[in-house]
């Protein structure tokens, strides 16, 4: 990807998936399941905490100063129709 795109919307889906909308209007699905045993994301394993995902600074954030780079979200997600 050539440019950095901000995330404008996030919806938490089952099995640690995030439905994302980027500033260019693209809807994409990101699978976080492979991250959930790694720091700092292991703290989000309880679904009640994972479900607290929100948008700040153009990316997905969680309580406890946990975030993930928007370029990771874009590059490792799949487009949704």
N, CA, C and O of each residue as an XYZ file, in Angstrom:
324
protein
N       0.836     -1.183      0.000
C       0.000      0.000      0.000
C       0.880      1.245      0.000
O       1.877      1.302      0.719
N       0.517      2.235     -0.798
C       1.366      3.407     -0.956
C       1.095      4.505      0.054
O       2.002      5.256      0.412
N      -0.146      4.607      0.519
C      -0.453      5.683      1.440
C      -1.078      5.125      2.708
O      -1.655      4.038      2.710
N      -0.954      5.882      3.774
C      -1.528      5.483      5.048
C      -2.985      5.928      5.092
O      -3.292      7.109      4.930
N      -3.871      4.972      5.313
C      -5.299      5.273      5.387
C      -5.780      5.152      6.822
O      -5.505      4.159      7.496
N      -6.496      6.162      7.286
C      -7.070      6.109      8.621
C      -8.279      5.186      8.640
O      -8.996      5.056      7.648
N      -8.490      4.555      9.777
C      -9.698      3.788     10.020
C     -10.755      4.776     10.516
O     -10.484      5.586     11.403
N     -11.955      4.708      9.944
C     -13.016      5.634     10.347
C     -14.126      4.945     11.124
O     -14.932      5.611     11.773
N     -14.176      3.609     11.063
C     -15.237      2.876     11.745
C     -14.763      1.466     12.057
O     -14.019      0.865     11.281
N     -15.201      0.937     13.209
C     -14.895     -0.446     13.581
C     -16.138     -1.081     14.176
O     -16.859     -0.466     14.962
N     -16.373     -2.327     13.783
C     -17.418     -3.152     14.388
C     -16.775     -4.469     14.797
O     -16.119     -5.131     13.994
N     -16.972     -4.837     16.051
C     -16.425     -6.090     16.549
C     -17.328     -7.231     16.082
O     -18.546     -7.184     16.254
N     -16.718     -8.249     15.494
C     -17.425     -9.415     14.974
C     -16.989    -10.654     15.776
O     -16.018    -10.588     16.529
N     -17.694    -11.772     15.620
C     -17.311    -12.981     16.363
C     -15.889    -13.442     16.051
O     -15.325    -13.111     15.008
N     -15.327    -14.211     16.979
C     -14.023    -14.865     16.805
C     -12.882    -13.881     16.566
O     -11.997    -14.127     15.747
N     -12.914    -12.771     17.287
C     -11.822    -11.779     17.226
C     -11.619    -11.197     15.831
O     -10.485    -10.983     15.403
N     -12.694    -10.947     15.139
C     -12.638    -10.272     13.846
C     -13.114     -8.829     14.006
O     -13.962     -8.525     14.845
N     -12.552     -7.959     13.189
C     -12.954     -6.553     13.164
C     -13.413     -6.192     11.760
O     -12.697     -6.418     10.784
N     -14.601     -5.633     11.667
C     -15.064     -5.078     10.397
C     -14.691     -3.612     10.400
O     -15.119     -2.857     11.272
N     -13.900     -3.212      9.434
C     -13.317     -1.871      9.395
C     -13.797     -1.101      8.179
O     -14.064     -1.677      7.124
N     -13.903      0.209      8.342
C     -14.100      1.113      7.214
C     -12.927      2.085      7.239
O     -12.608      2.672      8.273
N     -12.294      2.242      6.086
C     -11.161      3.152      5.958
C     -11.618      4.453      5.308
O     -12.698      4.519      4.720
N     -10.790      5.481      5.418
C     -11.179      6.816      4.939
C     -11.457      6.872      3.446
O     -12.097      7.813      2.976
N     -10.987      5.880      2.686
C     -11.281      5.837      1.253
C     -12.618      5.136      0.977
O     -12.993      4.942     -0.179
N     -13.333      4.758      2.042
C     -14.634      4.123      1.908
C     -14.586      2.604      1.845
O     -15.629      1.951      1.845
N     -13.386      2.035      1.792
C     -13.265      0.577      1.721
C     -13.688     -0.079      3.022
O     -13.331      0.375      4.109
N     -14.462     -1.166      2.895
C     -14.825     -2.007      4.035
C     -13.957     -3.252      3.979
O     -13.863     -3.907      2.940
N     -13.320     -3.578      5.103
C     -12.413     -4.722      5.139
C     -12.608     -5.495      6.437
O     -13.079     -4.944      7.432
N     -12.241     -6.781      6.421
C     -12.350     -7.642      7.592
C     -10.956     -8.049      8.033
O     -10.169     -8.577      7.248
N     -10.662     -7.797      9.305
C      -9.351     -8.102      9.878
C      -9.524     -9.184     10.939
O     -10.356     -9.054     11.837
N      -8.740    -10.245     10.834
C      -8.771    -11.357     11.780
C      -7.669    -11.164     12.818
O      -6.483    -11.259     12.501
N      -8.067    -10.892     14.058
C      -7.086    -10.674     15.127
C      -6.763    -11.929     15.902
O      -5.960    -11.876     16.833
N      -7.360    -13.067     15.551
C      -7.191    -14.268     16.373
C      -5.724    -14.667     16.536
O      -5.342    -15.152     17.601
N      -4.903    -14.479     15.519
C      -3.487    -14.862     15.624
C      -2.685    -13.906     16.510
O      -1.548    -14.209     16.872
N      -3.257    -12.777     16.855
C      -2.576    -11.793     17.713
C      -2.916    -11.990     19.188
O      -2.237    -11.439     20.055
N      -3.943    -12.756     19.480
C      -4.515    -12.761     20.822
C      -3.655    -13.445     21.877
O      -3.941    -13.308     23.067
N      -2.617    -14.172     21.489
C      -1.699    -14.771     22.459
C      -0.400    -13.985     22.569
O       0.556    -14.430     23.205
N      -0.376    -12.806     21.941
C       0.829    -11.974     21.952
C       0.572    -10.696     22.741
O      -0.554    -10.202     22.807
N       1.641    -10.172     23.336
C       1.522     -8.893     24.034
C       1.335     -7.793     23.009
O       1.883     -7.896     21.912
N       0.596     -6.760     23.312
C      -0.227     -6.554     24.507
C      -1.643     -7.117     24.345
O      -2.475     -6.974     25.241
N      -1.913     -7.756     23.205
C      -3.287     -8.143     22.879
C      -3.830     -9.256     23.760
O      -5.044     -9.438     23.852
N      -2.935    -10.011     24.417
C      -3.384    -11.081     25.302
C      -4.322    -10.533     26.389
O      -5.183    -11.249     26.900
N      -4.140     -9.269     26.725
C      -5.015     -8.637     27.738
C      -6.437     -8.473     27.220
O      -7.353     -8.229     28.006
N      -6.640     -8.602     25.910
C      -7.972     -8.425     25.316
C      -8.688     -9.751     25.064
O      -9.748     -9.772     24.440
N      -8.121    -10.848     25.540
C      -8.743    -12.154     25.280
C     -10.172    -12.255     25.820
O     -11.027    -12.848     25.162
N     -10.452    -11.693     26.999
C     -11.860    -11.703     27.407
C     -12.678    -10.908     26.381
O     -12.390     -9.739     26.124
N     -13.682    -11.538     25.807
C     -14.446    -10.884     24.740
C     -15.063     -9.570     25.191
O     -15.285     -8.675     24.375
N     -15.342     -9.448     26.488
C     -15.910     -8.191     26.989
C     -14.918     -7.047     26.820
O     -15.329     -5.908     26.595
N     -13.631     -7.324     26.922
C     -12.611     -6.283     26.711
C     -12.362     -6.067     25.219
O     -12.243     -4.928     24.767
N     -12.283     -7.152     24.459
C     -12.071     -7.027     23.017
C     -13.184     -6.194     22.384
O     -12.946     -5.418     21.459
N     -14.398     -6.367     22.895
C     -15.560     -5.661     22.347
C     -15.528     -4.159     22.617
O     -16.363     -3.421     22.095
N     -14.585     -3.705     23.416
C     -14.466     -2.265     23.724
C     -13.673     -1.508     22.664
O     -13.275     -0.366     22.894
N     -13.442     -2.112     21.530
C     -12.692     -1.458     20.451
C     -13.393     -0.173     20.020
O     -14.617     -0.120     19.904
N     -12.591      0.854     19.787
C     -13.119      2.123     19.282
C     -12.069      2.742     18.368
O     -10.989      2.184     18.176
N     -12.400      3.902     17.807
C     -11.484      4.590     16.898
C     -10.918      5.829     17.581
O     -11.649      6.620     18.177
N      -9.613      5.977     17.483
C      -8.942      7.189     17.947
C      -7.650      7.302     17.153
O      -7.031      6.289     16.828
N      -7.245      8.501     16.844
C      -5.995      8.736     16.106
C      -5.952      7.980     14.776
O      -4.868      7.665     14.285
N      -7.112      7.686     14.189
C      -7.153      7.041     12.887
C      -6.925      5.550     12.899
O      -6.680      4.948     11.854
N      -7.005      4.939     14.088
C      -6.833      3.497     14.163
C      -7.722      2.918     15.253
O      -8.437      3.649     15.938
N      -7.672      1.598     15.405
C      -8.467      0.915     16.422
C      -7.699      0.934     17.740
O      -6.506      0.631     17.785
N      -8.400      1.294     18.803
C      -7.802      1.352     20.136
C      -8.705      0.624     21.128
O      -9.903      0.450     20.901
N      -8.090      0.206     22.236
C      -8.804     -0.420     23.341
C      -8.363      0.242     24.638
O      -7.316      0.886     24.682
N      -9.152      0.088     25.688
C      -8.726      0.600     27.001
C      -7.384     -0.005     27.399
O      -7.056     -1.129     27.020
N      -6.622      0.753     28.161
C      -5.308      0.292     28.593
C      -4.208      0.650     27.620
O      -3.143      0.033     27.622
N      -4.465      1.660     26.776
C      -3.462      2.134     25.813
C      -3.017      1.056     24.839
O      -1.839      0.980     24.492
N      -3.951      0.220     24.395
C      -3.660     -0.815     23.405
C      -4.196     -0.341     22.061
O      -5.342      0.097     21.952
N      -3.348     -0.435     21.040
C      -3.795     -0.091     19.692
C      -3.058     -0.964     18.694
O      -2.188     -1.755     19.058
N      -3.417     -0.808     17.443
C      -2.771     -1.564     16.371
C      -2.614     -0.623     15.182
O      -3.501      0.181     14.896
N      -1.502     -0.727     14.507
C      -1.186      0.204     13.424
C      -2.212      0.103     12.297
O      -2.590     -0.999     11.900
N      -2.663      1.246     11.781
C      -3.648      1.212     10.701
C      -3.124      0.538      9.437
O      -3.900     -0.072      8.701
N      -1.829      0.636      9.173
C      -1.287     -0.027      7.988
C      -1.333     -1.548      8.143
O      -1.515     -2.261      7.156
N      -1.169     -2.050      9.365
C      -1.326     -3.481      9.620
C      -2.759     -3.899      9.376
O      -3.017     -4.925      8.746
N      -3.695     -3.099      9.877
C      -5.120     -3.408      9.690
C      -5.459     -3.468      8.212
O      -6.195     -4.355      7.780
N      -4.938     -2.543      7.438
C      -5.244     -2.520      6.016
C      -4.549     -3.654      5.262
O      -5.186     -4.402      4.520
N      -3.250     -3.769      5.460
C      -2.464     -4.727      4.679
C      -2.827     -6.176      4.964
O      -2.671     -7.031      4.093
N      -3.311     -6.467      6.172
C      -3.590     -7.853      6.553
C      -5.076     -8.149      6.655
O      -5.478     -9.128      7.282
N      -5.882     -7.310      6.043
C      -7.332     -7.535      6.049
C      -7.796     -7.907      4.644
O      -7.073     -7.745      3.661
N      -9.025     -8.410      4.588
C      -9.573     -8.784      3.288
C     -10.745     -7.868      2.957
O     -11.513     -7.496      3.843
N     -10.884     -7.503      1.682
C     -11.993     -6.624      1.285
C     -13.348     -7.306      1.489
O     -13.495     -8.514      1.304
N     -14.317     -6.501      1.872
C     -15.698     -6.951      1.973
C     -16.480     -6.334      0.829
O     -16.243     -5.190      0.442
N     -17.422     -7.111      0.289
C     -18.208     -6.647     -0.839
C     -18.989     -5.466     -0.558
O     -19.699     -4.973     -1.434
